[in-house]
Amino acid sequence: MVEPRMARTSPIVKANKEVVGRKVVNPQGESLGKVEEIMLDSAPGRIAYAVLSFGGFLGLGDKLFAVPWNALRFDPQSEAFVLNADKRFLENAPGFDKENWPDMTNSTWRANVYSYYKATPYWE
């Protein structure tokens, strides 16, 4: 029995090799950091956030940000994720440091993050 082929509109990639470490830029091409982690909401099996590092020097003093996955888009030409934001927007975004991660299951915190980026919550 031959299984029917399903049309795919975008590639399926390995997060640990193709996403983590990938640079993030704004539409003007300015560097906004890189993807440090991908956070999964395991119950519905959805990507909740990309953890973005920004600032610092050589990885020291970087601030981390939970960016809603749907606030990012991949640009194959630049091989980078694009976030529609400037550096000032990101500097003022709710963030955290590597030693003090927020409780990402806290519904108020999640709602605030999605609201800040004007992203549609994946759980709605």
Secondary structure in CASP SS format (residue, H / E / C, confidence):
PFRMAT SS
TARGET T0000
AUTHOR 0000-0000-0000
METHOD secondary structure of the structure
MODEL  1
M C 1.00
V C 1.00
E C 1.00
P C 1.00
R C 1.00
M C 1.00
A C 1.00
R C 1.00
T C 1.00
S C 1.00
P C 1.00
I C 1.00
V C 1.00
K C 1.00
A H 1.00
N H 1.00
K H 1.00
E H 1.00
V H 1.00
V C 1.00
G C 1.00
R C 1.00
K E 1.00
V E 1.00
V E 1.00
N C 1.00
P C 1.00
Q C 1.00
G C 1.00
E C 1.00
S E 1.00
L E 1.00
G E 1.00
K E 1.00
V E 1.00
E E 1.00
E E 1.00
I E 1.00
M E 1.00
L E 1.00
D E 1.00
S C 1.00
A C 1.00
P C 1.00
G C 1.00
R E 1.00
I E 1.00
A E 1.00
Y E 1.00
A E 1.00
V E 1.00
L E 1.00
S E 1.00
F E 1.00
G C 1.00
G C 1.00
F E 1.00
L C 1.00
G C 1.00
L E 1.00
G C 1.00
D C 1.00
K E 1.00
L E 1.00
F E 1.00
A E 1.00
V E 1.00
P E 1.00
W H 1.00
N H 1.00
A H 1.00
L E 1.00
R E 1.00
F E 1.00
D E 1.00
P C 1.00
Q C 1.00
S C 1.00
E C 1.00
A E 1.00
F E 1.00
V E 1.00
L E 1.00
N C 1.00
A C 1.00
D C 1.00
K H 1.00
R H 1.00
F H 1.00
L H 1.00
E H 1.00
N C 1.00
A C 1.00
P C 1.00
G C 1.00
F E 1.00
D C 1.00
K C 1.00
E C 1.00
N C 1.00
W C 1.00
P C 1.00
D C 1.00
M C 1.00
T C 1.00
N C 1.00
S H 1.00
T H 1.00
W H 1.00
R H 1.00
A H 1.00
N H 1.00
V H 1.00
Y H 1.00
S H 1.00
Y H 1.00
Y C 1.00
K C 1.00
A C 1.00
T C 1.00
P C 1.00
Y C 1.00
W C 1.00
E C 1.00
END
